[in-house]
Amino acid sequence: MDGDRGSSGNGSPVEAAPTKEHLGYRMMALEVADMQSTVDYLKTKGVAITWGPRVREGEYARAEIRDPDGHGIELRHWFRS
C-alpha cells in the first residue's frame, strides 16, 4: 500500500475513505407482529424506546431502539388488509 491509498483487485490505486464519512450500517430494521406488545415486552427488559411508536393509519407503525453500542434499530409493524 502507498500511504493512505490501497489497491483494488486490478492493481489500480483506491483513495482512502473520507474521515467524516460513516462506513458500515447505520440502522437495521426488524419487522414485528404487534408493535404495542413488542414495545411493552422490551420495556420489561429495560430497553428504552428512543423514537415512536408512530402510526400511519392503515399502513404501518414504527418505533426505534438502540443496541448496546448505540446503533439504531427500527421496529416496524406492517398493517395487512
C-alpha positions in Angstrom: 0.0 0.0 0.0 1.0 3.5 -0.6 0.3 5.9 2.3 -3.4 6.5 2.6 -4.1 4.6 -0.6 -4.9 1.0 -1.1 -5.0 -1.2 -4.2 -8.1 -2.5 -6.0 -8.2 -6.1 -7.3 -6.8 -5.0 -10.6 -3.8 -3.1 -9.1 -5.1 0.5 -9.6 -5.0 2.8 -6.6 -8.0 3.3 -4.4 -8.4 6.5 -2.4 -8.9 6.2 1.4 -12.4 6.8 2.7 -13.2 10.4 3.8 -12.6 10.8 7.5 -16.0 12.4 8.2 -18.0 9.7 6.4 -19.6 6.8 8.3 -18.7 3.4 6.9 -20.9 0.4 7.8 -24.5 0.1 8.5 -26.4 3.0 10.2 -29.5 1.3 11.1 -31.3 -2.0 10.7 -35.0 -2.8 10.8 -36.9 -5.6 12.3 -40.5 -6.5 11.4 -42.7 -7.2 14.4 -46.1 -8.9 14.6 -47.6 -6.4 17.0 -46.0 -3.1 17.9 -47.6 -2.4 21.2 -46.8 -5.9 22.6 -43.3 -5.6 21.3 -42.8 -2.2 23.0 -44.3 -3.5 26.2 -42.0 -6.5 26.3 -38.9 -4.5 25.5 -39.7 -2.1 28.4 -39.9 -5.1 30.8 -36.3 -5.9 29.7 -35.1 -2.3 30.3 -34.9 -1.4 26.6 -35.7 2.3 26.0 -37.8 3.3 23.1 -35.9 6.2 21.6 -38.5 7.2 19.0 -42.1 6.4 18.5 -44.1 4.4 18.1 -45.6 6.5 15.3 -48.5 5.1 13.3 -49.5 5.8 9.7 -53.1 4.6 9.8 -53.8 1.6 7.5 -50.1 1.2 6.6 -47.6 0.7 9.4 -46.3 1.6 12.9 -42.7 2.5 13.5 -40.5 2.8 16.6 -36.8 2.9 17.3 -34.5 1.4 19.9 -30.7 1.3 20.2 -28.4 -1.6 20.6 -25.7 -1.6 23.5 -23.3 0.2 21.1 -25.8 2.9 20.3 -26.7 1.7 16.8 -30.3 2.4 15.8 -32.8 -0.5 15.3 -36.1 0.3 13.7 -39.1 -1.8 14.7 -41.8 -1.9 12.0 -45.3 -3.4 12.1 -47.0 -3.6 8.7 -50.8 -3.5 8.8 -52.1 -6.1 6.4 -55.5 -5.7 4.8 
